[in-house]
Amino acid sequence: MKILQVNSAARTTGANSTLIANQVTAALVAKHPGARVEVLDLAANPHPALDQDGLGALFTPAEQRTAEQRERIELDNALIAQVQSADVLVLGVPMYNFAISSQLKNWIDAIAKAGVTFRYTENGPEGLIKGKKVYVALARGGIYRDTPNDTQVPYLKMILGFLGMTDVEFIYAEGFAMGEEHVKQALAFAETQILQLFGE
Ligand SMILES: Cc1cc2nc3c(=O)[nH]c(=O)nc-3n(C[C@H](O)[C@H](O)[C@H](O)COP(=O)(O)O)c2cc1C
């Protein structure tokens, strides 16, 4: 079994989302001792934004691409191959300005590729990244679970599902900006959710 942990905080150290994602991965490994773990830290290894050059590369037929355009496409392809080769994904997801981080959006923009990870049929869209289990470790300064201000969970459910990843569990750690007591509660609640998911 291969576990891919994607850390999408803007910082490489001290990120609460990474802390919770690490705990989820540790619980998975405890349950599946032979599991291989690969970690993609998007702060340490930022993926380029989908900008003019990125779109240009995408829309240029493969045989006409410049060396730079080929390199740009290869960066996306490497992330796609990494996801495809994993059985389980653990995403560390901070809330920044009520949204996912730009690091995570760049990763999603890289792996969402028509004809490769999704396609349209006469019945509508079909996600092609199938058979994965996804755990999303959410870290927030405030408490927004199940409120209209939580745009992250509906968006992630939708886009992961669109790509074929429909088996998604969310682990909430909220209130990191609300004082020590809330931080303690957030960490304890995350632990409880992980225990519920994976047992002792
Ligand atoms: C630039 C920035 C924007 C933030 N925006 C929000 C927000 O909109 N809502 C919220 O609940 N917390 C917000 N926070 C608090 C973070 O969600 C909190 O610090 C969480 O731990 C971030 O995850 P990280 O530690 O993995 O970076 C923000 C933090 C930063 C640094």
The ligand as an SDF file (V2000), in Angstrom:
LIG
                    3D

 31 33  0  0  0  0  0  0  0  0999 V2000
   -2.7570   34.4030    5.8330 C   0  0  0  0  0  0  0  0  0  0  0  0
   -3.6730   33.6550    6.7590 C   0  0  0  0  0  0  0  0  0  0  0  0
   -5.0250   33.6700    6.5350 C   0  0  0  0  0  0  0  0  0  0  0  0
   -5.8880   32.9930    7.3930 C   0  0  0  0  0  0  0  0  0  0  0  0
   -7.2210   32.9970    7.1400 N   0  0  0  0  0  0  0  0  0  0  0  0
   -8.0460   32.3280    7.9660 C   0  0  0  0  0  0  0  0  0  0  0  0
   -9.4370   32.2790    7.7030 C   0  0  0  0  0  0  0  0  0  0  0  0
   -9.9400   32.8370    6.7480 O   0  0  0  0  0  0  0  0  0  0  0  0
  -10.2270   31.5750    8.5560 N   0  0  0  0  0  0  0  0  0  0  0  0
   -9.7140   30.9010    9.6260 C   0  0  0  0  0  0  0  0  0  0  0  0
  -10.4610   30.2590   10.3490 O   0  0  0  0  0  0  0  0  0  0  0  0
   -8.3900   30.9330    9.8910 N   0  0  0  0  0  0  0  0  0  0  0  0
   -7.5580   31.6190    9.0880 C   0  0  0  0  0  0  0  0  0  0  0  0
   -6.2200   31.6280    9.3430 N   0  0  0  0  0  0  0  0  0  0  0  0
   -5.6980   30.8240   10.4580 C   0  0  0  0  0  0  0  0  0  0  0  0
   -5.2330   29.4790    9.9490 C   0  0  0  0  0  0  0  0  0  0  0  0
   -6.2850   28.7510    9.3830 O   0  0  0  0  0  0  0  0  0  0  0  0
   -4.5700   28.6890   11.0650 C   0  0  0  0  0  0  0  0  0  0  0  0
   -3.4180   29.3810   11.4720 O   0  0  0  0  0  0  0  0  0  0  0  0
   -4.2160   27.2930   10.6390 C   0  0  0  0  0  0  0  0  0  0  0  0
   -3.4230   26.7220   11.6490 O   0  0  0  0  0  0  0  0  0  0  0  0
   -3.4700   27.3650    9.3250 C   0  0  0  0  0  0  0  0  0  0  0  0
   -2.9310   26.1510    9.0030 O   0  0  0  0  0  0  0  0  0  0  0  0
   -1.3340   25.9410    9.0190 P   0  0  0  0  0  0  0  0  0  0  0  0
   -0.9260   26.0690   10.4770 O   0  0  0  0  0  0  0  0  0  0  0  0
   -1.2630   24.5810    8.4910 O   0  0  0  0  0  0  0  0  0  0  0  0
   -0.6790   26.9870    8.1610 O   0  0  0  0  0  0  0  0  0  0  0  0
   -5.3640   32.2980    8.4950 C   0  0  0  0  0  0  0  0  0  0  0  0
   -3.9800   32.2740    8.7070 C   0  0  0  0  0  0  0  0  0  0  0  0
   -3.1420   32.9480    7.8490 C   0  0  0  0  0  0  0  0  0  0  0  0
   -1.6550   32.8980    8.1070 C   0  0  0  0  0  0  0  0  0  0  0  0
  1  2  1  0
  2  3  1  0
  2 30  2  0
  3  4  2  0
  4  5  1  0
  4 28  1  0
  5  6  2  0
  6  7  1  0
  6 13  1  0
  7  8  2  0
  7  9  1  0
  9 10  1  0
 10 11  2  0
 10 12  1  0
 12 13  2  0
 13 14  1  0
 14 15  1  0
 14 28  1  0
 15 16  1  0
 16 17  1  0
 16 18  1  0
 18 19  1  0
 18 20  1  0
 20 21  1  0
 20 22  1  0
 22 23  1  0
 23 24  1  0
 24 25  2  0
 24 26  1  0
 24 27  1  0
 28 29  2  0
 29 30  1  0
 30 31  1  0
M  END
$$$$
